[in-house]
Amino acid sequence: MEKRPETNSLGARDERYFFAAVFLVSASELMLQIALTRVFSFTLWYHFAYVTISVALLGYGASGTLLAVFPGLAGRDPARRLSWYATLSGLTVIVAYLAFSKLPFYPFQLREQPGTQVPLMLAYYAAITAPFFFAGLCMSVALSTYSRQVSRLYFFD
């Protein structure tokens, strides 16, 4: 496995933007997690509200694993990749909302119609995992690329 050289060449102005971006991505994902918990507890069984936490952890864990296996995903210009991953995270929130509002998943029918409801439930999970996956890629690239500034990164995260 190849080791990427650490890049710590942020100027003072770029550094402010970088840490602000890390903060905004982290805050938006935390707000998404809270919103999904509230929506799930209202529209689905309250048991599904707790799925949000596991789906968020799954997305973050999968992205970190993918970046560990394929370190080239950080690219030669990590700042540009960070912006792409943050944008993809935002776009997949819209996709997750559309999936959540359009897919006819009814948890009460899981026992009666498992052939149709289980695939719909898996589609829900996949759509909801995607924003956390891309936000996790964003955070993983930031932490692996700017590891000398890890204490400041964790502060803004």
N, CA, C and O of each residue as an XYZ file, in Angstrom:
628
protein
N       0.843     -1.167      0.000
C       0.000      0.000      0.000
C       0.894      1.239      0.000
O       1.819      1.351      0.805
N       0.609      2.151     -0.901
C       1.441      3.337     -1.029
C       1.098      4.361      0.041
O      -0.054      4.483      0.458
N       2.101      5.084      0.472
C       1.915      6.115      1.478
C       1.934      7.457      0.780
O       2.866      7.776      0.042
N       0.893      8.243      1.022
C       0.793      9.563      0.436
C       1.648     10.535      1.231
O       1.638     10.490      2.461
N       2.379     11.402      0.570
C       3.130     12.405      1.321
C       2.167     13.385      1.979
O       1.141     13.758      1.409
N       2.522     13.787      3.183
C       1.660     14.713      3.902
C       1.792     16.108      3.319
O       2.893     16.579      3.036
N       0.672     16.750      3.147
C       0.640     18.082      2.581
C       0.197     19.044      3.670
O      -0.940     18.975      4.135
N       1.068     19.923      4.073
C       0.718     20.925      5.070
C       1.027     22.314      4.537
O       1.550     23.160      5.262
N       0.707     22.546      3.283
C       1.082     23.792      2.636
C      -0.092     24.756      2.537
O      -0.280     25.410      1.511
N      -0.870     24.842      3.593
C      -1.972     25.791      3.592
C      -1.460     27.160      4.011
O      -0.735     27.291      4.997
N      -1.844     28.176      3.250
C      -1.538     29.533      3.654
C      -2.488     29.950      4.766
O      -3.430     29.224      5.083
N      -2.248     31.108      5.358
C      -3.084     31.560      6.474
C      -4.540     31.727      6.046
O      -5.457     31.346      6.774
N      -4.744     32.295      4.866
C      -6.108     32.496      4.374
C      -6.759     31.159      4.029
O      -7.909     30.914      4.391
N      -6.023     30.296      3.329
C      -6.551     28.977      2.981
C      -6.836     28.150      4.225
O      -7.792     27.374      4.259
N      -6.010     28.318      5.236
C      -6.195     27.569      6.476
C      -7.523     27.935      7.134
O      -8.229     27.059      7.633
N      -7.863     29.211      7.136
C      -9.152     29.631      7.710
C     -10.306     29.013      6.947
O     -11.259     28.517      7.548
N     -10.225     29.041      5.622
C     -11.281     28.435      4.805
C     -11.362     26.929      5.017
O     -12.448     26.353      5.079
N     -10.201     26.306      5.128
C     -10.157     24.861      5.316
C     -10.824     24.459      6.631
O     -11.664     23.559      6.654
N     -10.453     25.118      7.714
C     -11.037     24.768      9.006
C     -12.510     25.152      9.075
O     -13.293     24.471      9.737
N     -12.895     26.222      8.408
C     -14.316     26.571      8.338
C     -15.088     25.502      7.572
O     -16.208     25.153      7.946
N     -14.493     24.986      6.507
C     -15.152     23.925      5.734
C     -15.296     22.655      6.558
O     -16.340     22.004      6.517
N     -14.263     22.300      7.301
C     -14.340     21.118      8.170
C     -15.453     21.303      9.195
O     -16.230     20.382      9.447
N     -15.529     22.485      9.780
C     -16.587     22.762     10.752
C     -17.967     22.666     10.116
O     -18.874     22.063     10.691
N     -18.134     23.254      8.939
C     -19.445     23.253      8.288
C     -19.882     21.855      7.866
O     -21.054     21.507      8.005
N     -18.965     21.059      7.360
C     -19.315     19.682      6.988
C     -19.713     18.897      8.229
O     -20.710     18.174      8.214
N     -18.949     19.033      9.294
C     -19.268     18.317     10.533
C     -20.603     18.766     11.110
O     -21.415     17.942     11.530
N     -20.824     20.067     11.130
C     -22.079     20.584     11.677
C     -23.272     20.154     10.833
O     -24.326     19.812     11.370
N     -23.108     20.170      9.519
C     -24.232     19.775      8.663
C     -24.563     18.298      8.827
O     -25.735     17.922      8.809
N     -23.558     17.466      8.984
C     -23.827     16.039      9.175
C     -24.451     15.769     10.538
O     -25.289     14.877     10.670
N     -24.056     16.524     11.542
C     -24.678     16.378     12.853
C     -26.138     16.830     12.807
O     -27.008     16.189     13.395
N     -26.402     17.932     12.109
C     -27.788     18.391     11.957
C     -28.615     17.395     11.156
O     -29.786     17.173     11.464
N     -28.018     16.794     10.129
C     -28.720     15.771      9.358
C     -29.053     14.576     10.239
O     -30.148     14.021     10.153
N     -28.125     14.189     11.072
C     -28.359     13.055     11.960
C     -29.505     13.356     12.930
O     -30.353     12.495     13.162
N     -29.540     14.537     13.486
C     -30.622     14.917     14.395
C     -31.947     14.984     13.645
O     -32.969     14.513     14.143
N     -31.931     15.569     12.448
C     -33.164     15.666     11.659
C     -33.695     14.290     11.283
O     -34.897     14.044     11.377
N     -32.813     13.392     10.859
C     -33.264     12.042     10.504
C     -33.826     11.306     11.713
O     -34.803     10.566     11.592
N     -33.219     11.505     12.868
C     -33.741     10.884     14.081
C     -35.154     11.367     14.363
O     -36.031     10.574     14.704
N     -35.373     12.652     14.222
C     -36.711     13.214     14.467
C     -37.713     12.742     13.417
O     -38.838     12.371     13.754
N     -37.314     12.753     12.163
C     -38.219     12.341     11.088
C     -38.561     10.864     11.209
O     -39.722     10.479     11.069
N     -37.560     10.042     11.468
C     -37.819      8.605     11.599
C     -38.729      8.309     12.778
O     -39.610      7.456     12.683
N     -38.524      9.005     13.886
C     -39.362      8.724     15.045
C     -40.804      9.160     14.809
O     -41.721      8.642     15.447
N     -41.007     10.097     13.908
C     -42.364     10.568     13.622
C     -43.032      9.762     12.511
O     -44.196      9.385     12.641
N     -42.320      9.495     11.431
C     -42.944      8.863     10.266
C     -42.877      7.344     10.287
O     -43.754      6.681      9.732
N     -41.863      6.788     10.909
C     -41.715      5.337     11.012
C     -41.828      4.967     12.488
O     -42.100      5.825     13.328
N     -41.625      3.733     12.791
C     -41.585      3.349     14.199
C     -40.472      4.100     14.890
O     -39.470      4.458     14.272
N     -40.651      4.334     16.155
C     -39.598      5.034     16.888
C     -38.314      4.208     16.947
O     -37.235      4.752     17.184
N     -38.426      2.898     16.733
C     -37.232      2.052     16.703
C     -36.291      2.456     15.564
O     -35.071      2.336     15.683
N     -36.865      2.931     14.473
C     -36.054      3.309     13.320
C     -35.281      4.604     13.564
O     -34.348      4.914     12.822
N     -35.652      5.351     14.579
C     -34.904      6.567     14.892
C     -33.473      6.232     15.292
O     -32.555      7.008     15.026
N     -33.283      5.095     15.921
C     -31.945      4.704     16.366
C     -31.091      4.183     15.218
O     -29.870      4.085     15.348
N     -31.711      3.854     14.116
C     -30.972      3.396     12.940
C     -30.085      4.515     12.402
O     -29.043      4.249     11.803
N     -30.488      5.744     12.609
C     -29.727      6.883     12.120
C     -28.292      6.854     12.638
O     -27.352      7.126     11.891
N     -28.128      6.532     13.894
C     -26.788      6.502     14.484
C     -25.939      5.424     13.822
O     -24.782      5.662     13.476
N     -26.517      4.239     13.647
C     -25.742      3.151     13.048
C     -25.436      3.418     11.581
O     -24.367      3.049     11.095
N     -26.357      4.052     10.874
C     -26.130      4.372      9.466
C     -25.036      5.438      9.338
O     -24.211      5.374      8.426
N     -25.030      6.404     10.238
C     -23.976      7.421     10.216
C     -22.616      6.788     10.489
O     -21.633      7.103      9.819
N     -22.563      5.906     11.462
C     -21.299      5.224     11.755
C     -20.871      4.327     10.605
O     -19.682      4.224     10.303
N     -21.832      3.678      9.963
C     -21.519      2.841      8.805
C     -20.918      3.678      7.679
O     -19.920      3.283      7.077
N     -21.518      4.831      7.394
C     -21.005      5.698      6.338
C     -19.604      6.200      6.631
O     -18.738      6.185      5.757
N     -19.382      6.645      7.861
C     -18.052      7.133      8.227
C     -17.027      6.007      8.217
O     -15.907      6.192      7.740
N     -17.398      4.850      8.735
C     -16.471      3.717      8.759
C     -16.134      3.204      7.375
O     -14.979      2.889      7.089
N     -17.138      3.118      6.512
C     -16.908      2.638      5.142
C     -16.009      3.599      4.372
O     -15.154      3.169      3.598
N     -16.200      4.895      4.583
C     -15.363      5.862      3.867
C     -13.919      5.813      4.354
O     -12.993      5.911      3.549
N     -13.721      5.664      5.647
C     -12.361      5.551      6.165
C     -11.667      4.291      5.677
O     -10.475      4.304      5.368
N     -12.424      3.201      5.612
C     -11.864      1.948      5.100
C     -11.498      2.080      3.633
O     -10.430      1.636      3.212
N     -12.385      2.689      2.851
C     -12.117      2.870      1.427
C     -10.877      3.731      1.203
O     -10.065      3.438      0.325
N     -10.733      4.778      1.986
C      -9.562      5.645      1.843
C      -8.287      4.930      2.294
O      -7.215      5.177      1.741
N      -8.390      4.057      3.281
C      -7.211      3.296      3.713
C      -6.782      2.299      2.643
O      -5.588      2.082      2.436
N      -7.750      1.695      1.965
C      -7.433      0.721      0.918
C      -6.975      1.421     -0.361
O      -6.068      0.944     -1.044
N      -7.603      2.547     -0.681
C      -7.273      3.309     -1.892
C      -6.854      4.727     -1.506
O      -7.664      5.648     -1.613
N      -5.619      4.928     -1.063
C      -5.202      6.264     -0.629
C      -5.185      7.288     -1.757
O      -5.149      8.491     -1.495
N      -5.211      6.837     -2.991
C      -5.247      7.761     -4.119
C      -6.541      8.551     -4.206
O      -6.625      9.519     -4.963
N      -7.556      8.149     -3.437
C      -8.816      8.896     -3.444
C      -8.655     10.308     -2.892
O      -9.496     11.173     -3.137
N      -7.581     10.540     -2.151
C      -7.327     11.895     -1.662
C      -6.829     12.788     -2.786
O      -6.961     14.010     -2.720
N      -6.255     12.179     -3.820
C      -5.818     12.933     -4.989
C      -4.557     13.731     -4.743
O      -4.019     13.769     -3.637
N      -4.103     14.366     -5.807
C      -2.904     15.209     -5.702
C      -3.237     16.563     -5.088
O      -2.374     17.223     -4.509
N      -4.482     16.966     -5.218
C      -4.937     18.230     -4.648
C      -6.039     17.920     -3.635
O      -7.220     17.954     -3.983
N      -5.671     17.619     -2.386
C      -6.672     17.217     -1.397
C      -7.739     18.273     -1.132
O      -8.887     17.930     -0.848
N      -7.377     19.552     -1.221
C      -8.369     20.601     -0.976
C      -9.495     20.535     -2.007
O     -10.663     20.738     -1.676
N      -9.135     20.253     -3.248
C     -10.154     20.124     -4.292
C     -11.025     18.893     -4.042
O     -12.243     18.943     -4.213
N     -10.396     17.794     -3.639
C     -11.165     16.582     -3.336
C     -12.105     16.807     -2.155
O     -13.233     16.315     -2.146
N     -11.632     17.550     -1.168
C     -12.489     17.852     -0.024
C     -13.743     18.591     -0.467
O     -14.842     18.295      0.002
N     -13.581     19.542     -1.360
C     -14.755     20.288     -1.829
C     -15.684     19.392     -2.636
O     -16.905     19.525     -2.545
N     -15.118     18.476     -3.431
C     -15.963     17.546     -4.191
C     -16.735     16.624     -3.263
O     -17.933     16.408     -3.449
N     -16.055     16.084     -2.270
C     -16.729     15.163     -1.353
C     -17.794     15.881     -0.528
O     -18.855     15.319     -0.257
N     -17.514     17.111     -0.132
C     -18.517     17.884      0.606
C     -19.726     18.178     -0.279
O     -20.866     18.114      0.181
N     -19.477     18.500     -1.546
C     -20.576     18.744     -2.484
C     -21.388     17.479     -2.708
O     -22.618     17.524     -2.718
N     -20.711     16.354     -2.887
C     -21.421     15.084     -3.064
C     -22.230     14.724     -1.826
O     -23.315     14.154     -1.935
N     -21.712     15.051     -0.665
C     -22.470     14.805      0.559
C     -23.762     15.615      0.559
O     -24.824     15.100      0.908
N     -23.671     16.867      0.173
C     -24.872     17.703      0.100
C     -25.861     17.221     -0.942
O     -27.068     17.219     -0.701
N     -25.360     16.813     -2.100
C     -26.255     16.317     -3.152
C     -26.933     15.012     -2.752
O     -28.098     14.791     -3.081
N     -26.213     14.153     -2.049
C     -26.827     12.891     -1.648
C     -27.846     13.078     -0.527
O     -28.683     12.203     -0.306
N     -27.787     14.197      0.177
C     -28.865     14.508      1.129
C     -30.167     14.700      0.360
O     -31.226     14.251      0.798
N     -30.085     15.366     -0.783
C     -31.279     15.563     -1.617
C     -31.777     14.226     -2.144
O     -32.980     13.963     -2.138
N     -30.862     13.383     -2.598
C     -31.242     12.049     -3.081
C     -31.878     11.236     -1.957
O     -32.869     10.538     -2.174
N     -31.310     11.326     -0.762
C     -31.870     10.596      0.380
C     -33.270     11.098      0.706
O     -34.162     10.309      1.018
N     -33.460     12.413      0.632
C     -34.794     12.960      0.881
C     -35.794     12.463     -0.156
O     -36.911     12.077      0.190
N     -35.397     12.471     -1.421
C     -36.296     11.980     -2.469
C     -36.614     10.503     -2.278
O     -37.760     10.086     -2.444
N     -35.614      9.721     -1.933
C     -35.854      8.294     -1.685
C     -36.773      8.108     -0.494
O     -37.676      7.272     -0.515
N     -36.538      8.890      0.537
C     -37.351      8.778      1.742
C     -38.800      9.170      1.485
O     -39.717      8.569      2.044
N     -39.004     10.165      0.648
C     -40.370     10.637      0.413
C     -41.098      9.864     -0.681
O     -42.328      9.849     -0.700
N     -40.372      9.226     -1.588
C     -41.025      8.558     -2.720
C     -41.136      7.043     -2.581
O     -42.050      6.443     -3.145
N     -40.229      6.418     -1.846
C     -40.282      4.961     -1.724
C     -41.399      4.551     -0.765
O     -41.490      5.081      0.342
N     -42.238      3.623     -1.180
C     -43.378      3.229     -0.336
C     -43.001      2.161      0.697
O     -43.516      1.043      0.665
N     -42.102      2.518      1.603
C     -41.692      1.586      2.651
C     -42.632      1.723      3.842
O     -42.820      2.815      4.378
N     -43.214      0.611      4.245
C     -44.132      0.575      5.383
C     -43.637     -0.482      6.365
O     -43.788     -1.677      6.107
N     -43.055     -0.072      7.472
C     -42.479     -1.043      8.399
C     -43.504     -2.020      8.965
O     -43.151     -3.142      9.329
N     -44.758     -1.612      9.041
C     -45.788     -2.509      9.562
C     -46.039     -3.686      8.624
O     -46.603     -4.699      9.041
N     -45.633     -3.566      7.382
C     -45.863     -4.632      6.408
C     -44.632     -5.513      6.184
O     -44.616     -6.327      5.260
N     -43.615     -5.362      7.009
C     -42.404     -6.169      6.844
C     -42.685     -7.662      7.001
O     -42.084     -8.481      6.305
N     -43.573     -8.015      7.889
C     -43.883     -9.440      8.093
C     -44.781     -9.985      6.998
O     -44.622    -11.133      6.584
N     -45.724     -9.180      6.522
C     -46.673     -9.654      5.519
C     -46.096     -9.638      4.108
O     -46.411    -10.513      3.302
N     -45.260     -8.658      3.803
C     -44.708     -8.510      2.455
C     -43.183     -8.342      2.498
O     -42.668     -7.301      2.091
N     -42.469     -9.340      2.979
C     -41.015     -9.161      3.069
C     -40.341     -9.051      1.704
O     -39.283     -8.434      1.588
N     -40.937     -9.638      0.677
C     -40.340     -9.587     -0.657
C     -40.295     -8.192     -1.239
O     -39.405     -7.886     -2.032
N     -41.234     -7.338     -0.864
C     -41.228     -5.960     -1.368
C     -40.705     -4.964     -0.337
O     -40.057     -3.983     -0.702
N     -40.972     -5.200      0.930
C     -40.603     -4.223      1.950
C     -39.124     -4.289      2.344
O     -38.524     -3.256      2.642
N     -38.535     -5.469      2.349
C     -37.110     -5.572      2.706
C     -36.227     -4.856      1.676
O     -35.332     -4.113      2.078
N     -36.437     -5.047      0.355
C     -35.635     -4.263     -0.600
C     -35.850     -2.752     -0.468
O     -34.913     -1.975     -0.653
N     -37.069     -2.338     -0.152
C     -37.318     -0.913      0.050
C     -36.586     -0.400      1.289
O     -36.057      0.711      1.291
N     -36.560     -1.209      2.330
C     -35.840     -0.821      3.539
C     -34.336     -0.713      3.255
O     -33.676      0.209      3.734
N     -33.805     -1.649      2.482
C     -32.386     -1.595      2.118
C     -32.084     -0.374      1.247
O     -31.021      0.234      1.372
N     -33.020     -0.019      0.369
C     -32.848      1.192     -0.444
C     -32.845      2.436      0.446
O     -32.067      3.362      0.215
N     -33.712      2.459      1.462
C     -33.699      3.553      2.439
C     -32.323      3.656      3.084
O     -31.724      4.731      3.140
N     -31.837      2.521      3.566
C     -30.550      2.518      4.255
C     -29.426      2.991      3.341
O     -28.573      3.775      3.757
N     -29.424      2.522      2.110
C     -28.372      2.918      1.167
C     -28.430      4.417      0.888
O     -27.401      5.093      0.867
N     -29.642      4.932      0.675
C     -29.787      6.361      0.384
C     -29.389      7.217      1.577
O     -28.810      8.290      1.409
N     -29.693      6.754      2.766
C     -29.394      7.544      3.956
C     -27.926      7.415      4.354
O     -27.385      8.309      5.005
N     -27.285      6.333      3.977
C     -25.867      6.153      4.282
C     -24.986      7.040      3.400
O     -23.914      7.461      3.835
N     -25.414      7.326      2.184
C     -24.584      8.052      1.219
C     -24.090      9.417      1.716
O     -22.901      9.697      1.562
N     -24.929     10.281      2.302
C     -24.385     11.565      2.774
C     -23.307     11.397      3.841
O     -22.320     12.133      3.860
N     -23.503     10.434      4.718
C     -22.507     10.194      5.764
C     -21.229      9.602      5.181
O     -20.135      9.855      5.684
N     -21.370      8.816      4.122
C     -20.200      8.244      3.457
C     -19.327      9.348      2.864
O     -18.114      9.361      3.072
N     -19.938     10.266      2.132
C     -19.146     11.328      1.502
C     -18.616     12.330      2.523
O     -17.514     12.854      2.356
N     -19.372     12.601      3.566
C     -18.847     13.457      4.634
C     -17.690     12.764      5.338
O     -16.717     13.410      5.727
N     -17.796     11.458      5.502
C     -16.698     10.698      6.089
C     -15.458     10.727      5.217
O     -14.340     10.821      5.724
N     -15.652     10.645      3.891
C     -14.503     10.783      2.986
C     -13.856     12.152      3.149
O     -12.631     12.276      3.169
N     -14.677     13.158      3.264
C     -14.170     14.521      3.439
C     -13.329     14.614      4.717
O     -12.222     15.152      4.699
N     -13.853     14.095      5.807
C     -13.123     14.147      7.078
C     -11.880     13.253      7.050
O     -10.839     13.621      7.593
N     -11.988     12.091      6.423
C     -10.840     11.179      6.355
C      -9.702     11.776      5.539
O      -8.537     11.662      5.918
N     -10.036     12.408      4.427
C      -9.003     13.064      3.613
C      -8.367     14.200      4.405
O      -7.148     14.369      4.382
N      -9.184     14.973      5.100
C      -8.643     16.078      5.894
C      -7.711     15.566      6.987
O      -6.625     16.109      7.187
N      -8.133     14.529      7.686
C      -7.319     14.011      8.789
C      -6.056     13.315      8.305
O      -5.006     13.420      8.940
N      -6.148     12.605      7.186
C      -4.958     11.899      6.709
C      -3.982     12.832      6.002
O      -2.772     12.605      6.049
N      -4.474     13.851      5.365
C      -3.598     14.762      4.630
C      -2.939     15.784      5.549
O      -1.758     16.093      5.391
N      -3.682     16.297      6.489
C      -3.170     17.336      7.386
C      -3.024     16.777      8.801
O      -3.510     17.370      9.764
N      -2.361     15.648      8.915
C      -2.264     14.962     10.206
C      -1.429     15.729     11.231
O      -1.582     15.501     12.431
N      -0.573     16.608     10.800
C       0.205     17.398     11.766
C      -0.664     18.426     12.475
O      -0.287     18.951     13.522
N      -1.815     18.708     11.908
C      -2.728     19.674     12.520
C      -3.956     18.964     13.091
O      -5.046     19.534     13.133
N      -3.772     17.727     13.527
C      -4.903     16.908     13.944
C      -5.641     17.509     15.144
O      -6.862     17.385     15.233
N      -4.933     18.150     16.058
C      -5.617     18.727     17.219
C      -6.542     19.863     16.797
O      -7.646     19.989     17.326
N      -6.106     20.680     15.862
C      -6.976     21.756     15.366
C      -8.127     21.192     14.544
O      -9.249     21.694     14.613
N      -7.849     20.145     13.766
C      -8.917     19.512     12.986
C     -10.002     18.951     13.895
O     -11.191     19.132     13.632
N      -9.599     18.276     14.955
C     -10.583     17.730     15.885
C     -11.345     18.834     16.601
O     -12.517     18.662     16.936
N     -10.693     19.964     16.838
C     -11.402     21.083     17.448
C     -12.533     21.561     16.541
O     -13.646     21.800     17.010
N     -12.258     21.700     15.263
C     -13.275     22.184     14.334
C     -14.252     21.092     13.922
O     -15.347     21.385     13.441
N     -13.865     19.848     14.107
C     -14.740     18.724     13.793
C     -15.702     18.533     14.945
O     -16.543     17.635     14.904
